[in-house]
Amino acid sequence: MRALQLTAANTFAVTSLPDPVPGPGQVLVRWQAAALNFRDVQVARGSYPNTAFPLIPGSDAAGTVEACGPGATRWKPGDRVLTQVVQGWQAGEMLPHHPRTILGGVLPGVLCERSALAEDGLVATPAHLSDQEAACLPCAGTTAWNALHGSGTTRPGDTVLVQGTGGVALWALLLARAAGARVLAITSSPAKAERLRALGAEAVHDYRADPAWDAWALAASGGAGVDHVIEVGGPGTIARSIAAVRFHGRISLIGVLTGVAGEVPTAALFRKHVCLQGIFCGPRTMTTALARAVAQHRLRPVVDRVFPLDQAAQAFAHLASGSHVGKVVIGL
Ligand SMILES: NC(=O)c1ccc[n+]([C@@H]2O[C@H](COP(=O)([O-])OP(=O)(O)OC[C@H]3O[C@@H](n4cnc5c(N)ncnc54)[C@H](OP(=O)(O)O)[C@@H]3O)[C@@H](O)[C@H]2O)c1
């Protein structure tokens, strides 16, 4: 089978490998599409923890079951499935060993034609989605679901603020709207602001034209502040997120787009009784709940562009450029 390998930092090679054989409790899946996440860019750069080259990158893929190994009963050939990113995290709280079971960094990734995975490491694909669309669910979708419906519950009438037009932000927008929430969004250009409005954002602010988006969000929420910030920037945006959230509001800390450590105005957090929750993807129960909600609401992820496997390096560079809107997909 053909597979993408990272042989060293930012060094991509499409190689030919033997087809995997499903072992006990495993199924063999023929992937049709994979979607990239910012984490894959970090893996390719060599900056993601617990990864060593050479490796097959990628955690998010969708395809069809081809064969079942001994004792595997959950799926049958022909079933359409997508990946569970943290393979060992089935339900409940995350435990210290779960991050060691993440696809495409610690475990071999899915930017290849076939994988043999544990039958519990897959989720059924919503029937209305193409495989290119379904590949967009696992990481960004589950993470947004966890933020909105994990520890906290998003209620109709809540105001949710999303940052940018990347995979997590657009899933948060779609899911918050499906839950009856109002969405405020910030982005880097008028063209992207137009896309956000078309997807259902009620108000959009260009943070390049005016960096003081916290003041804008306060005004746009009647001075009270928003109920929930989907925080993907990290240290460069957290202070404004704290300023923009309401008393007793929630900030879901998800991303590292501006760095992995920095100053946090801690006193402002407790003075407002803000709940700051870290989110790291989610268990299979959440990916399953996400897939059910996507089917029920006929949601479709935003696919920015589809690259062939031979142009995987360009796909990674495109995601890293930040010029995309939604998900960058690779056909397999
Ligand atoms: N914790 C987890 O489990 C988890 C899961 C998935 C992703 N993540 C992290 O979450 C972050 C987003 O991931 P993603 O896959 O959605 O990334 P992505 O698709 O690459 O999205 C990046 C987008 O974020 C926006 N952005 C960049 N800097 C910004 C800033 N300073 N303020 C506001 N918006 C900014 C830009 O959109 P505009 O041009 O529209 O502003 C950019 O295109 C990454 O750091 C990723 O590692 C974490």
Ligand as a Chemical Component Dictionary entry (heavy atoms), coordinates in Angstrom:
data_LIG
# 
_chem_comp.id                   LIG 
_chem_comp.type                 NON-POLYMER 
_chem_comp.pdbx_formal_charge   0 
_chem_comp.three_letter_code    LIG 
# 
loop_
_chem_comp_atom.comp_id 
_chem_comp_atom.atom_id 
_chem_comp_atom.alt_atom_id 
_chem_comp_atom.type_symbol 
_chem_comp_atom.charge 
_chem_comp_atom.model_Cartn_x 
_chem_comp_atom.model_Cartn_y 
_chem_comp_atom.model_Cartn_z 
_chem_comp_atom.pdbx_ordinal 
LIG N1  N1  N 0  -6.489 20.297 22.743 1  
LIG C1  C1  C 0  -6.855 19.533 21.709 2  
LIG O1  O1  O 0  -7.285 18.385 21.852 3  
LIG C2  C2  C 0  -6.770 20.112 20.342 4  
LIG C3  C3  C 0  -7.482 19.533 19.277 5  
LIG C4  C4  C 0  -7.441 20.154 18.040 6  
LIG C5  C5  C 0  -6.670 21.290 17.874 7  
LIG N2  N2  N 1  -5.967 21.791 18.932 8  
LIG C6  C6  C 0  -5.191 23.018 18.808 9  
LIG O2  O2  O 0  -6.111 24.059 18.556 10 
LIG C7  C7  C 0  -5.529 25.015 17.690 11 
LIG C8  C8  C 0  -6.393 25.140 16.460 12 
LIG O3  O3  O 0  -6.373 23.918 15.778 13 
LIG P1  P1  P 0  -7.024 23.804 14.337 14 
LIG O4  O4  O 0  -6.733 22.417 13.848 15 
LIG O5  O5  O -1 -8.400 24.304 14.347 16 
LIG O6  O6  O 0  -6.061 24.820 13.573 17 
LIG P2  P2  P 0  -6.158 25.429 12.142 18 
LIG O7  O7  O 0  -7.208 24.757 11.339 19 
LIG O8  O8  O 0  -4.779 25.466 11.623 20 
LIG O9  O9  O 0  -6.706 26.908 12.441 21 
LIG C9  C9  C 0  -5.834 27.976 12.593 22 
LIG C10 C10 C 0  -6.646 29.263 12.440 23 
LIG O10 O10 O 0  -6.757 29.903 13.707 24 
LIG C11 C11 C 0  -6.847 31.294 13.516 25 
LIG N3  N3  N 0  -5.859 31.994 14.350 26 
LIG C12 C12 C 0  -4.512 31.888 14.292 27 
LIG N4  N4  N 0  -3.954 32.725 15.187 28 
LIG C13 C13 C 0  -4.972 33.359 15.806 29 
LIG C14 C14 C 0  -5.036 34.363 16.817 30 
LIG N5  N5  N 0  -3.927 34.870 17.350 31 
LIG N6  N6  N 0  -6.245 34.796 17.222 32 
LIG C15 C15 C 0  -7.376 34.272 16.680 33 
LIG N7  N7  N 0  -7.375 33.333 15.707 34 
LIG C16 C16 C 0  -6.186 32.889 15.283 35 
LIG C17 C17 C 0  -6.569 31.573 12.048 36 
LIG O11 O11 O 0  -7.854 31.786 11.417 37 
LIG P3  P3  P 0  -8.263 33.253 10.945 38 
LIG O12 O12 O 0  -7.315 33.616 9.861  39 
LIG O13 O13 O 0  -9.681 33.117 10.532 40 
LIG O14 O14 O 0  -8.112 34.131 12.159 41 
LIG C18 C18 C 0  -5.957 30.274 11.569 42 
LIG O15 O15 O 0  -6.186 30.019 10.205 43 
LIG C19 C19 C 0  -4.109 24.509 17.410 44 
LIG O16 O16 O 0  -3.211 25.093 18.313 45 
LIG C20 C20 C 0  -4.212 23.019 17.674 46 
LIG O17 O17 O 0  -2.968 22.465 18.037 47 
LIG C21 C21 C 0  -6.004 21.218 20.144 48 
# 
loop_
_chem_comp_bond.comp_id 
_chem_comp_bond.atom_id_1 
_chem_comp_bond.atom_id_2 
_chem_comp_bond.value_order 
_chem_comp_bond.pdbx_ordinal 
LIG N1  C1  SING 1  
LIG C1  O1  DOUB 2  
LIG C1  C2  SING 3  
LIG C2  C3  SING 4  
LIG C2  C21 DOUB 5  
LIG C3  C4  DOUB 6  
LIG C4  C5  SING 7  
LIG C5  N2  DOUB 8  
LIG N2  C6  SING 9  
LIG N2  C21 SING 10 
LIG C6  O2  SING 11 
LIG C6  C20 SING 12 
LIG O2  C7  SING 13 
LIG C7  C8  SING 14 
LIG C7  C19 SING 15 
LIG C8  O3  SING 16 
LIG O3  P1  SING 17 
LIG P1  O4  DOUB 18 
LIG P1  O5  SING 19 
LIG P1  O6  SING 20 
LIG O6  P2  SING 21 
LIG P2  O7  DOUB 22 
LIG P2  O8  SING 23 
LIG P2  O9  SING 24 
LIG O9  C9  SING 25 
LIG C9  C10 SING 26 
LIG C10 O10 SING 27 
LIG C10 C18 SING 28 
LIG O10 C11 SING 29 
LIG C11 N3  SING 30 
LIG C11 C17 SING 31 
LIG N3  C12 SING 32 
LIG N3  C16 SING 33 
LIG C12 N4  DOUB 34 
LIG N4  C13 SING 35 
LIG C13 C14 SING 36 
LIG C13 C16 DOUB 37 
LIG C14 N5  SING 38 
LIG C14 N6  DOUB 39 
LIG N6  C15 SING 40 
LIG C15 N7  DOUB 41 
LIG N7  C16 SING 42 
LIG C17 O11 SING 43 
LIG C17 C18 SING 44 
LIG O11 P3  SING 45 
LIG P3  O12 DOUB 46 
LIG P3  O13 SING 47 
LIG P3  O14 SING 48 
LIG C18 O15 SING 49 
LIG C19 O16 SING 50 
LIG C19 C20 SING 51 
LIG C20 O17 SING 52 
# 
